[in-house]
């Protein structure tokens, strides 16, 4: 049973340490997150996520290094959120759907059918394969390049061509 007691003591120590970090440095961490994210709610979420993850760490950094570790963690959390936002925004720009033009489920299915027909008939076999692997199977550029035997730059080129053709056809 000593191991269980040690774990409880460690957990209480971690909770106390994180609570103290929150009390002393939350405003500073939040300010840093706001600078990067430009959104109060996202900044609060980022800081809260980092502090919550600290609770799961068995061994926190030394006390003199802990604040720097938390600040770096908040920075990386914000950068990851920005990266995800940029990817979502790029996809919205690449294939925007006009919500007003899509009124019913039948119309949505028709749009989807038109996209699929276009992809099957207008893209080269290699471009279609790369497009399907990336967006259908959610493979990364590197994984696609390895499977097909082409460079990552070629994967990018095929995806860029596919998106340009789709944009030109469906969003002239």
Protein Blocks (a to p, Z undefined) as FASTA:
>chain_A
ZZmmmmmmmmmmmmmmmmmmmmmmmmmmmmmmmmmnopaklmmmmmmmmmmmmmmpmbdc
dfklmmmmmmmmmmmmmmmmmmmmmmmmmmmmmmccdfklpmbfklmmmmmmmmmmmmmm
mpcfklmmmmmmmmmnopafklmmmmnopafklmmmmmmmmmmmmmmmmmZZ
